[in-house]
């Protein structure tokens, strides 16, 4: 049972930095072949964590005005190693010298799941959507009263 519980620490963790070495909030960290309804994003300190079994995985990290970064990592196996592999990603800003014009992010392409990026405020707004929660709770109450 203890070995099973320790497996929650398997995978990859680290930070995402821009070309200046500054931690990047809300960078999308994807693993090829592992589709998620909600993309995994770095937090306010640039930290990310992906729970993965031992094996080889291809990561792609995306952030507005930066080149997409793709790297292949090997998550090791070992009963003595119940700790995530530590790996940091260093992004490169898109400049005119690379031949790519920086694309201005829009609010529409940064809205996903239960949060959206606040471009003006520089962060993500997280938390439950109260209107959906209220409607769902009201529906449960109505259904329970009909069954009683």
Residue, then its C-alpha position, 0 to 999 in steps of 0.5 A: x500500500x505504501x509503494x502504491x501511495x508513493x507513486x503519486x510522485x512519479x512524473x516530471x516537474x520543473x519550471x518554465x522560464x522566458x529567454x531572460x530567465x524569468x518564470x513564466x505563468x500560464x505556459x501550456x505544458x503538453x505531453x504528446x499522446x496524452x490529451x487533456x480536456x484542460x491543458x496543464x499550465x505553469x503556475x505563478x512561479x513558472x512551476x509545472x507538474x505532470x504525473x506520468x509513468x516511467x517511459x519516454x515522453x515528448x513535451x511541447x511548451x507554448x507561451x504567447x510571443x515565444x517559440x514553441x519548445x519541444x523536448x523528449x524526456x525519459x521518466x526513469x523507473x525504480x522502486x528506490x526513486x519515488x520522486x519526479x524527474x526535475x526538468x526546466x524549460x527555457x523558452x525563446x521569444x519570437x523576434x523579427x530576426x527569426x523571421x516570425x512576426x510575434x502574434x498578438x494573443x487574443x482573449x479567445x485563444x487563451x480561454x480554456x476550462x475553468x479559467x481564462x488568462x487575464x492579458x491586462x492583469x498578467x495572470x489567470x482567473x481561477x475558481x468555480x463558475x458560480x452560475x453553473x454551480x448554482x444551477x446544478x445545485x438547484x437542479x439537485x434540490x428540485x429532483x430530490x423534492x420530486x422523489x420524496 
